[in-house]
Amino acid sequence: MTQKHHLATRTVHAGVTPDPTTGAIMTPIYQTSTFVQAAPGEHKGYDYSRSGNPTRTALEQCIAELEGAKYGLAFSSGLAAIDTIMRLLNPGDHVIVGNDVYGGTFRLFERVHKRYGLEFTWADLTSPEALKAALQPNTRLLWLETPTNPLMSLADMSALAAGVPAGVIVAVDNTFASPAIQQPLAFGAHIVMHSSTKYLGGHSDVVGGLLALNDDDMHNTLRFLQNAVGGVPGPMDCFLTLRGIKTLAIRMERHSSNALRIAQFLEDHPAVRRVRYPGLESHPQYALAQRQMRLPGGMISLELESSEAARRMTMRTQIFALAESLGGVESLIEQPGTMTHMSTSDSTIAVPNTLVRLSVGIEHVDDLIDDLRRALA
């Protein structure tokens, strides 16, 4: 597959070829920990499954093709992928991070990597001027989410990538959008990260992380770290993610169309103070969303009058399941401040408990709206 093929074609075929031995159209699950060698050090490209596995190779080639990248790397979780990126840095290096990020990212940066001498500045990256103010002589990494989790803000990737000096790595968490909606490398990013647990897997049955990039030296270092640190996925995890990706394009269309209808309903509901969704003209960065995203996506955040109202709504839905995570075919609801983002509760980027986050699934939209209407009554 090449970038000239349409996305719906690439999601079905990227990284995957029929098995040359049997003709199997699906990638085999190479459920093995080791590989027989013809002589010491002479093998057929694989020696030990932490270092490489054919099922994982197919997934890595798949994400590279979907992101328009030269290389892909697979990990046991999104956080394992992020942790490996951070190992490109040295003690004393400075990192600029958006001031609205996944709670697990905040915890990893502030409670793990800070202990080893990395410095972090949390900045409002909706503004290139804020980036300029945050830059320091020792800045080595810019970490972006767009849309952000959970406030649904957007980062102008082209402007921010152009605003950092040479040598600063620009890394984008593309989990909320997926490559079906945007390809950050095309906007100047150096590394794209996915929690493949979410939209790429798409069925809430596998945990994983993926990286995509073009730089040869950076890839060699990350590949070394992938093996040396060992946070890799098993072949079954890789198979399940590959299977999920095959329907990514059509799922993202349904997620997006459902979410737009629901966001419009919520915006008109008297119990809702504010709706945060890139597909609404009321979103402060609607013009950027139109320029940067092919579709508005399936994630919505809304603010209610009180923390109790938010808690009550999350407990009254019947189709929207009260659960962490996102991006599956089923709809989920949560209160981020007490769930996925509890780690930020005592920080400057704490999430208000009046906020509710929706991961809109692919069920019939009328049923989803009725479910939310009852929950808000």
Number of C-alpha atoms within 10 A of each C-alpha: 17 12 11 7 9 11 20 14 14 23 27 19 17 23 20 20 13 13 12 8 6 8 10 11 11 13 21 16 17 16 13 11 14 14 14 12 13 9 7 7 8 11 12 10 11 16 17 13 21 19 16 19 24 18 22 29 17 22 28 23 20 27 30 23 23 24 24 19 22 15 22 27 24 30 28 22 21 25 20 23 24 23 18 22 21 16 14 14 16 12 13 14 16 23 24 23 24 21 19 26 25 18 23 16 18 20 16 17 20 16 12 13 17 15 11 11 14 18 18 19 17 19 19 18 27 18 14 20 12 14 21 14 9 19 19 13 8 12 21 22 23 24 19 27 26 27 25 22 22 26 23 24 23 22 24 19 26 15 13 23 20 14 15 19 12 9 9 17 22 23 27 24 24 25 26 26 26 25 26 25 20 19 22 27 21 13 16 17 23 20 25 26 27 29 27 30 27 26 29 34 28 26 18 16 13 21 19 26 26 28 31 29 24 18 13 11 9 16 19 12 14 19 18 14 16 22 14 11 13 15 21 24 22 22 23 16 23 31 22 19 26 29 20 25 26 20 18 23 21 15 23 27 19 21 27 22 19 22 27 24 16 22 24 14 15 22 18 12 15 11 14 17 16 19 25 22 30 28 25 18 12 13 18 14 19 18 12 15 24 14 9 21 19 15 20 26 28 32 29 26 22 22 21 21 13 14 17 12 19 22 18 14 22 24 15 17 20 14 18 23 17 18 15 14 15 26 32 24 21 18 21 23 24 26 29 26 22 16 14 18 23 18 22 23 15 9 10 10 18 17 24 17 21 19 26 25 25 26 27 29 27 23 16 10 19 11 11 22 19 15 16 20 15 12 17 20 10
